[in-house]
């Protein structure tokens, strides 16, 4: 009886594996490549195909034999799959590894009346309040009641998120202290 239950359990888990893999692949915590990031690509036993490449403004990388490959918005396992598919015409069973070398494309911008406006690299979860702190805080003429985050969404749809700075620092309402995404612009009038 125990053996039958064990076999039934193994069958159940085996049938669920594809769903578990898909769930892991769409996790929001997986880093997705942006223009300006760089990756180290290597192919096992193919030293000539080891190369560090930058994701171009058009969202692609170019590799010997594989040519141009669209990678923006993809995770490293997805990039590995695309490169492997292209190399199969030249190398039997290529084993491709892609490692993120830099995340220079994962940038947000702070503009307006802050001490040091400019670009900041988002190398971890970063909120609006943290970003303002990183750029040195407000200058003496800043209007902290009218801060906005501008985000380009899908199909270039612009989203504007108001930030209620006074409510955030008082602790009354921190809901507008949103996490930044690549390409966000914080505007401090």
NUSE-895818 format. One record per atom (N, C-alpha, C): z, x, y. Coordinates in steps of 0.001 Angstrom, whole numbers, padded with zeros to 6 digits, always signed. Atoms other than C-alpha are relative to their C-alpha. Layout:
<pts>
ZXY ...
</pts>
This chain:
<pts>
+000000+000818-001195 +000000+000000+000000 +000000+000861+001258 -000059-000877-001159 +000900+002790+002446 -001319+000728+000228 +001281-000697-000111 -002342+004566+001691 -001055-000916+000614 +000952+000969-000562 -004340+001407+002504 +000256-000170+001492 -000331+000115-001431 -002482+001020+005808 -000443+001239+000761 +000405-001244-000640 -003120+004671+006625 -001511+000040+000198 +001460+000006-000110 -006848+004325+005910 -000470-001016+001035 +000344+001011-000997 -007003+001132+007995 +000265+000534+001407 -000334-000596-001297 -005289+002974+010849 -001058+001026+000415 +001024-001024-000288 -007777+005875+010625 -001315-000672+000395 +001221+000724-000346 -010703+003433+010661 +000093-000617+001398 -000205+000606-001310 -009273+001653+013685 -000123+001056+001109 +000051-001080-000998 -008782+004911+015628 -001420+000542+000124 +001361-000524-000017 -012238+006182+014652 -000939-000929+000758 +000845+000967-000704 -013858+002996+015920 +000330-000073+001492 -000402+000055-001409 -011912+003225+019199 -000364+001270+000766 +000253-001271-000677 -012834+006856+019960 -001071-000084+001077 +000987+000059-001085 -016044+006081+021905 +000539-000663+001265 -000569+000665-001172 -014146+003688+024176 +000993+000899+000705 -000968-000914-000607 -011384+006247+024717 -000695+001111+000759 +000757-001054-000673 -013930+008924+025604 -000595-000534+001296 +000568+000599-001204 -015670+006600+028078 +001086-000214+001042 -001097+000214-000944 -012318+005696+029652 +000414+001311+000647 -000367-001304-000561 -011519+009383+030098 -001062+000489+000968 +001086-000484-000852 -014933+010076+031635 -000034-000681+001359 +000062+000699-001271 -014552+007475+034385 +001330+000040+000750 -001282-000127-000665 -011037+008501+035384 -000202+000388+001458 +000157-000327-001411 -010679+008553+039172 +000568+001372+000356 -000605-001291-000282 -008736+011834+038913 -000882+001183-000373 +000921-001073+000351 -011715+013826+037662 -000745+000420+001262 +000689-000495-001189 -013184+016050+040370 -001503-000172-000165 +001450+000196-000026 -016760+015168+041260 -000581+000953+001039 +000604-001020-000862 -019056+017754+042827 -000569-000585+001283 +000527+000343-001311 -020071+017621+046487 -000967+001099+000450 +000850-001012-000601 -022722+019408+048522 +000900+001094+000565 -000793-001125-000501 -021383+022890+049331 +000962+000578-001013 -000834-000556+001062 -019259+023287+046201 -000813+001054-000739 +000738-000918+000865 -020127+026164+043903 +000595-000039-001401 -000400+000023+001405 -020005+026302+040129 -000510+001253-000702 +000418-001104+000853 -020161+029095+037588 -000538-000616-001280 +000652+000536+001195 -022601+028239+034813 -000214+001157-000971 +000279-001012+001019 -022701+030200+031574 -000475-000680-001271 +000524+000479+001281 -024549+029749+028333 +000400+001039-001043 -000504-000907+001027 -022964+031234+025236 -001121+000823-000609 +000942-000976+000553 -024804+034350+023981 -001276+000150+000824 +001155-000125-000891 -027209+034198+026942 +000477+000557+001339 -000546-000625-001211 -025920+036699+029522 -000899-000184+001219 +000929+000165-001120 -029035+036286+031647 +000131-001376+000657 -000148+001349-000544 -028122+032616+032164 +001390-000254+000579 -001297+000160-000660 -024649+033271+033583 -000231+000176+001494 +000332-000017-001425 -024831+032421+037268 +000942-000904+000781 -000749+000860-000912 -022745+031125+040153 -001000-000585+000979 +000955+000683-000869 -024673+028517+042138 +000734-000973+000921 -000550+000921-000993 -023984+026410+045217 -000758-001309-000095 +000637+001314-000023 -024636+022673+045252 -000672-000142+001371 +000799+000057-001224 -027411+022308+047820 +000192-001323+000744 -000121+001250-000761 -027506+019690+050596 -000714-001194-000627 +000673+001117+000676 -029895+017634+048452 +000728-000439-001270 -000802+000403+001150 -027215+017444+045727 -000374+000670-001304 +000461-000622+001235 -028842+019795+043248 +000414+001467-000082 -000088-001436+000237 -028486+023247+041713 -001288+000403-000708 +001188-000504+000694 -031253+025434+040331 +000422+001149-000904 -000339-001023+000980 -030943+027537+037191 -001257+000503-000703 +001126-000492+000785 -033312+029803+035255 -000200-000882-001242 +000436+000832+001124 -035160+027855+032529 +000258-001487+000216 -000340+001414-000176 -033401+024593+033395 -000650-000581+001250 +000594+000479-001245 -034853+024347+036904 +000991-000756+000860 -000816+000778-000939 -033549+021844+039452 +000730-001102-000750 -000827+000999+000675 -030676+019615+038307 +000854-000704+001053 -000843+000795-000902 -029032+016784+040276 +001437+000043-000515 -001375-000113+000454 -025256+017356+040157 +001022-000673+000920 -000982+000564-000921 -023640+015772+043219 +000551-001308-000562 -000657+001193+000530 -021111+013117+042207 +000334+000077-001478 -000260-000147+001432 -020890+014440+038648 +001229+000877-000246 -001091-000869+000442 -017953+016011+036801 -000618+001187-000727 +000545-001174+000695 -018325+019405+035119 -000490-000334-001416 +000574+000332+001314 -018716+017886+031605 -001360-000700+000115 +001294+000667-000185 -021545+015697+032936 -001081+001000+000385 +000962-001046-000374 -023234+018739+034502 -000353+000819-001236 +000257-000740+001242 -022857+020621+031205 -001009-000740-000870 +000920+000800+000811 -024629+017750+029415 -001421+000061+000563 +001339-000035-000603 -027530+017750+031908 -000673+001349-000203 +000576-001338+000188 -028012+021512+031687 -000371+000209-001463 +000270-000130+001437 -027775+021433+027885 -001298-000714-000366 +001210+000771+000306 -030466+018735+027720 -001255+000737+000467 +001171-000716-000520 -032831+020812+029875 -000260+001304-000756 +000166-001280+000686 -032190+024063+027982 -000433-000137-001451 +000356+000189+001412 -032811+022552+024532 -001471+000304-000275 +001425-000314+000190 -036538+023069+025062 -000219+001503-000200 +000157-001457+000056 -035944+026847+025227 +000993+000691-000917 -001067-000621+000779 -032696+027562+023367 +000498-001014-001027 -000522+000939+000991 -031695+025974+020053 +001519-000124+000143 -001416+000311-000104 -028271+024342+020397 +000741+000830+001059 -000697-000769-001042 -027231+025813+023777 +001430-000509+000209 -001394+000343-000294 -023498+025891+024476 +000230+000378+001468 -000079-000190-001442 -023100+025436+028233 +001426-000263+000485 -001294+000181-000643 -019912+025869+030238 -000208+000012+001508 +000057+000074-001459 -019574+024821+033885 +001428-000010+000515 -001324-000117-000587 -016521+025866+035886 -000144-000060+001512 +000044+000082-001460 -015859+024953+039508 +000536+001304+000568 -000400-001263-000618 -015724+028168+041539 +000626-000241+001375 -000569+000350-001303 -015144+026721+045028 -000215-001485+000254 +000130+001408-000370 -014618+023262+046476 -000297-000120+001493 +000323-000019-001427 -016073+024040+049886 -000688-001276+000471 +000645+001247-000384 -017955+020746+049851 +000970-001164+000115 -001005+001056-000041 -014749+018723+049588 +000737+000084+001338 -000512-000159-001351 -014198+018571+053349 +000212-001332+000696 -000216+001107-000931 -012804+016146+055869 -000002+000611+001395 +000121-000477-001370 -013026+016393+059633 +001022-000712+000875 -000927+000578-000965 -010521+015843+062418 -000558+000315+001382 +000583-000178-001323 -011874+015286+065897 +000816-000758+001032 -000699+000683-001083 -010534+014233+069259 +001151+000822+000529 -001106-000628-000720 -007252+014993+070933 +001097+000489-000952 -000943-000729+000840 -005575+017232+068379 -000064+001460+000432 -000056-001383-000474 -004594+020858+068904 -001138+000874-000521 +001052-000834+000596 -007168+022377+066532 -001000-000878-000757 +000962+000856+000708 -009990+019900+065791 -000937+000845-000864 +000948-000710+000856 -012364+020846+063022 +000001-000506-001416 +000188+000312+001407 -012939+020927+059316 +001213+000440-000801 -001020-000451+000933 -010357+021028+056571 -000468-000279-001416 +000362+000156+001412 -010918+021541+052871 +001108-000783-000687 -000957+000838+000727 -009260+018876+050750 +000150+000600-001394 -000180-000645+001299 -007870+020905+047860 +001077-000677-000835 -000955+000821+000730 -005529+018188+046643 +000134-001317+000742 -000172+001265-000706 -004465+014677+047565 +000550+000262+001410 -000381-000236-001393 -004265+014715+051380 -000073-001311+000768 -000047+001220-000789 -003203+011842+053623 -000393+000285+001444 +000325-000126-001414 -004109+011200+057256 +001089+000786+000723 -001119-000667-000656 -000653+012295+058383 +000028+001491-000328 +000046-001405+000396 -000931+015539+056421 -001141+000728+000698 +001152-000622-000659 -004381+016242+057879 +000285+000260+001478 -000344-000186-001414 -003117+015724+061437 +000969+001166+000141 -000937-001120-000013 -000299+018138+060664 -000728+001328-000197 +000749-001228+000287 -002732+020732+059263 -000750+000492+001236 +000751-000406-001196 -004749+020706+062510 +000908+000206+001212 -000934-000334-001060 -001609+021260+064572 +000606-001169+000740 -000548+001171-000662 -000787+017704+065599 -000799-000401+001226 +000686+000565-001166 -001727+015809+068749 +000141+000909+001214 -000208-000626-001301 -002371+017274+072149 +000732-001013+000884 -000855+000862-000818 -000412+015785+075077 -000698-001249+000522 +000733+001164-000492 -003179+013279+075964 -000460-000938-001122 +000446+000804+001148 -003672+011797+072485 +000532-001423+000060 -000396+001405+000113 -003579+008040+071992 +000289-000259-001478 -000337+000121+001421 -001691+007825+068695 +000006-001450-000496 +000035+001402+000420 -002001+004020+068667 -001404-000475-000352 +001388+000421+000216 -005775+004021+068204 -000752+000957-000938 +000609-000948+000943 -006439+006536+065382 -000802-000771-001033 +000859+000638+001008 -009247+005706+062964 -000506+001054-000987 +000686-000822+001000 -010681+007132+059751 -001355-000641-000234 +001363+000490+000226 -014457+006804+059431 -000477+000571-001328 +000447-000399+001343 -015845+006884+055895 -001379-000566-000273 +001328+000446+000432 -019442+006734+054714 +000113-000477-001434 -000075+000563+001339 -019569+004443+051711 -001358+000054-000690 +001252+000076+000750 -022309+003622+049238 -001112-000552+000879 +001182+000403-000775 -025805+003143+050709 +000249+000137+001509 -000295-000314-001403 -024533+004657+054004 +000714-001116+000749 -000814+001021-000655 -022276+001673+054715 +001239+000681+000572 -001125-000637-000650 -019718+002886+057233 +001229-000898-000059 -001269+000707+000013 -016100+001874+056758 +000896+000645+001051 -000944-000506-000991 -013504+002200+059522 +001385-000499-000377 -001370+000320+000363 -009811+002330+058646 +000908+000324+001183 -000949-000288-001073 -007313+001928+061501 +001261+000646-000582 -001214-000691+000422 -004252+004183+061256 +001103-000324+000999 -001120+000339-000864 -000967+002912+062635 +001043+001108-000094 -000827-001203+000055 +000709+006258+063292 +001480-000302+000217 -001413+000290-000321 +003919+004853+064805 +000700-000713-001156 -000585+000690+001158 +004492+002555+061825 +000208+000976-001164 -000116-000977+001088 +003898+005451+059426 +001219+000886+000222 -001110-000948-000213 +006335+007879+061056 +001356-000690+000076 -001275+000719-000016 +008974+005168+061490 +000402-000427-001413 -000269+000411+001377 +008679+004354+057778 -000091-001496-000208 +000085+001467+000108 +008136+000657+058500 -001184-000438-000858 +001200+000374+000747 +004609+000543+057068 -000863+001251-000160 +000780-001220+000231 +002914+003528+055462 -001355-000303-000640 +001236+000406+000688 -000046+001563+054091 -001259+000557+000676 +001195-000538-000663 -002440+002983+056722 -000080+001528-000096 +000026-001451+000228 -001574+006581+055760 -000813+000272-001262 +000876-000032+001178 -004565+006605+053409 -000298+001429-000446 +000449-001285+000524 -005699+009444+051180 -001443+000224+000440 +001337-000337-000473 -008756+011220+052521 -000937+000267-001165 +001052-000321+000953 -012018+011538+050648 -000978+000953+000678 +000983-000942-000545 -014767+014109+051076 -000907-000718+000990 +000878+000553-001017 -016718+013436+054254 +000695-000885+001015 -000737+000820-000950 -014012+011398+056002 +000138+000718+001345 -000247-000535-001340 -013606+011860+059750 +001156-000758+000617 -001129+000589-000717 -010289+011248+061494 -000298+000143+001496 +000266-000008-001440 -010811+010295+065152 +001304-000323+000722 -001207+000186-000809 -007865+010727+067527 -000449-000069+001465 +000478+000111-001385 -008812+009339+070966 +001014+000554+001013 
</pts>
